């Protein structure tokens, strides 16, 4: 009977445990993003009211828009300057739900002489607010320029008869946090009857919102982590394929 030499086998391959699954958790509420927001304002809880945005040409205290100023970093990767969307927390003006139909517009504006000057990108939500403290998303896809001031603005579409409130965070003294080299520069209120912007007090910087970066930043980071080579433990020899030794020939009995 011909002698069969076994195939080479790995002589030092350790027994490997099944790799753990990588899970990227996505939350409906903007409270746990894997990549920090460009700027956000979250609280331990939220008010049932907030800054009321209404359209009136007679009452100087009425405002139809509110803006948060911010400045981009001086340099960085392209994904750092790419905005994807914004989320704001809305409340009914009279605490009745579902609310009357409203028209709310979120936008990013250029800034000139310390005040918003021209809209660059924006989206309008028209509909009812279903319940108190409702997060509403707006698509704001835009690439920003380095070292430039912009305004993130929420407004009621001119002429709308139904007002709404931009919910405040608690504690109300909390102000927005900017990330990755961005800076928060204060907020402005626009008076309809006076047709001018005015600086809001520090306590009026407490509206709940998030300015969200492009998901490309998250995707690049996740892929890099998955593709990174694992480091071999010190002292572990490199594996070599070694043929099994051929058994010694047996002497036939006489």
N, C-alpha and C positions, 0 to 999 in steps of 0.2 A: 504494500500500500504506500503511495507516494507521501512524503512528508510535506505538510502545509505549514508555511511560515505565517504566523498571525500578522495582521496589518499593524502598522505603527500606531501607537496610541500616545496621547499626551501624558507624560509621566508626572507632571507637577500641577495639573489644572486643579484648582481648589473647587470644592462644591459650592456653587453659586446659588444664593437665595433668589427667589423671584423678585424682579425689580418692583419697587413701590410705585404705584400709579401717581402721576403728577396731576393734581387737580387745581384748576384756576377757578376760584369761586367768584361769581358775579352776583352783586347785590342790586335789588331794584332801587333801594334808597341809596343816595350818594354818600355813604358813610365809610366805605372801606375800599377805596380804589388801590389797586396794586401799584399804580404810578401816581405820585402826588398830583393834585389838581394844579392848574396855573394859579388859581386863587379861589378860596372858598370861605364860607362862614357857616359853621355848624355849632349847635348848642346841645346842652344836655336835655333840653326840651324847647318847645316853640310856643309863641303866643297865639291866641285865637284871633288876634287883630293884626296890627302892623301899620306900615305906611300906606295911607289911602291914596290911590291914584284915581283922580276924577277929572272930568273936563268941564271947566267953568271959566267964563270970561269976566266974571264980576267979583269973585272972592279972591283977594290976593293970596290967601293962605292955601288955596287949592293948587295942586300941582298935577300935571299930567305925565310927568316923567321924573325919574331919579337915576343918577349916574354914579358909578364907582370908577374913579380914576386909578390907573395902574401904569407902570413903566416896565418894558421888557428888558432883559439882561443885555449886556453889551456884546456878548458872543456866545457861541454854543452850537450844538448840532441842529440841523434843519428841523428835526422833529420837535425841538424845544420851542419853536416859534409857531407851530401849527396848532390851531384851535379846531376842535371838532364840534362842540356843542356847549350849551349852558343849561343849568337846571335851577329853577327858582321855586320857592314855596308860596302858594297862593291861598288866600282866604277870602270868603265872601265879605262884602262891605257891611252887611247887616246881620251876619251870623246865621243866615238862613240857607239851608242846603236841600237839594242842589240849588246853586245860585242862579240868578238871572244870567242870560247869555252875555259874556264879556268879550272884548277884543283886546288882548294883551300882546305887546310886541317886545321881544328881546333883541338887542342889536349891539354891535361893536362900532364905535364911532372914532374918527380921528379927533385930535384935540389941538386947538389953536388958542394961544393966549390964555391957557388954563381952563378952557371950557370946550365942550363938544362942538364940533364944527360941521362934520359931514358923516352920514352913515356909510359904513363900508360893507356890512353884511347884516342881515336881520331876518327874523321869521315871526309871523303873527299866529297866535293861537286864538281861535274864535270858538266859544262854546261855554258850557256851564262848569262851574267848579263843583265836583261831586261831594266833597267833604272837607272839613277843616284840615289845614296843614297838608294840602295836596302838592306834591312835587310835579312840576310841569317841565318837560324838556323842549328845547329849541335847537334847531340845526343852525350852527354858526361856523361853517367851514371857511377858514381863512388862514393865510400865512402872514404873520406879523413881521415887522422889521425890527432889527436889534436897536437897543437904546432909544426907544420911541415911546411916547406916552399915548395911551388910548383910554377910551371910556367904555365900560360895560353898562348898558342902559336898559331899564325896563320902563315901558310907557303904556298908557292907554291910547288906543288908536283914536285920533282926533275926532270929536263929534259923538263918541259913544255915550249913550245915556246911562249905561250901567257901570258903576265904579267897582273897584276891587281893592284888596289890601295885600301888600307884600309882607308876608309874615316876618316877625322878629324872632331872633334866637333868645334863649334865656341862659345865663344872665344877660340882660340887654346891653351891658357894657362891653361885651365881646365885640371885637372888630375883625374884619376879614384877615386871613392869613395868606400871604403870597409865598410861592415856592420857587426853587431852582433859579434864583437870581432875580426874579420879578419883585417889584415893590408895590405896595398899596399906598396911594397918594391922597386919600380922602374921598368925600362924596359931595355931590351937588344936587340941588333941587331946582326945578324949573317952575316959575310962577306963570300961569296962563294969562292972568290979567295984566301983569307987569311985563310979560314977554322977556324975561331975563332969568339967568342962572344965579343962584346964591349958594354959598357954602353951607352945608348942613352941619349942625353941631355934632360933636364926637359921639353923643349918645344916639344919633340917628344912623350910625354905621352898622347897625345890628341886624340888617335884613338877611334872611337865609337864602344862600345861593351857592352854586359851584360853577366855575369856568373850567371846562374839561379839555385836556389836550388830545391830540390825535392818538388813536389806539396804536399807531405805528411804533411809538416809543415803548409801549408794553410788549408788542410783538417782537421787536428786536431784542429786548432784554430777555424774554422767555426763550427765544431760539438760541441765543448765545449761551444761556445756562444749560440748555439741553445738549448742546453740541460740545460743551467744554470737555476735554479729555479727563478721565479719572486718573488720579495719581496713585501709582503702585506703592503699597506699604513698604517702608524701608526694610531691607533684609529678605524680601521675598524674591527668589530667583526667577529669572525670565524662563518661561516655559519652552521646552524643546521636545520635538517629536523623537522618541527613541523606540527602535524596534525591540520587541520582546526577545530575550535570548532564546536561541534554538536549544531545545532539550538535548541532553547527551544521548548518544546512540546506545541502544540497549544490545547487550551481547546475547545472541540466541543460545539457549541451552544445548548442550551436546547430548 
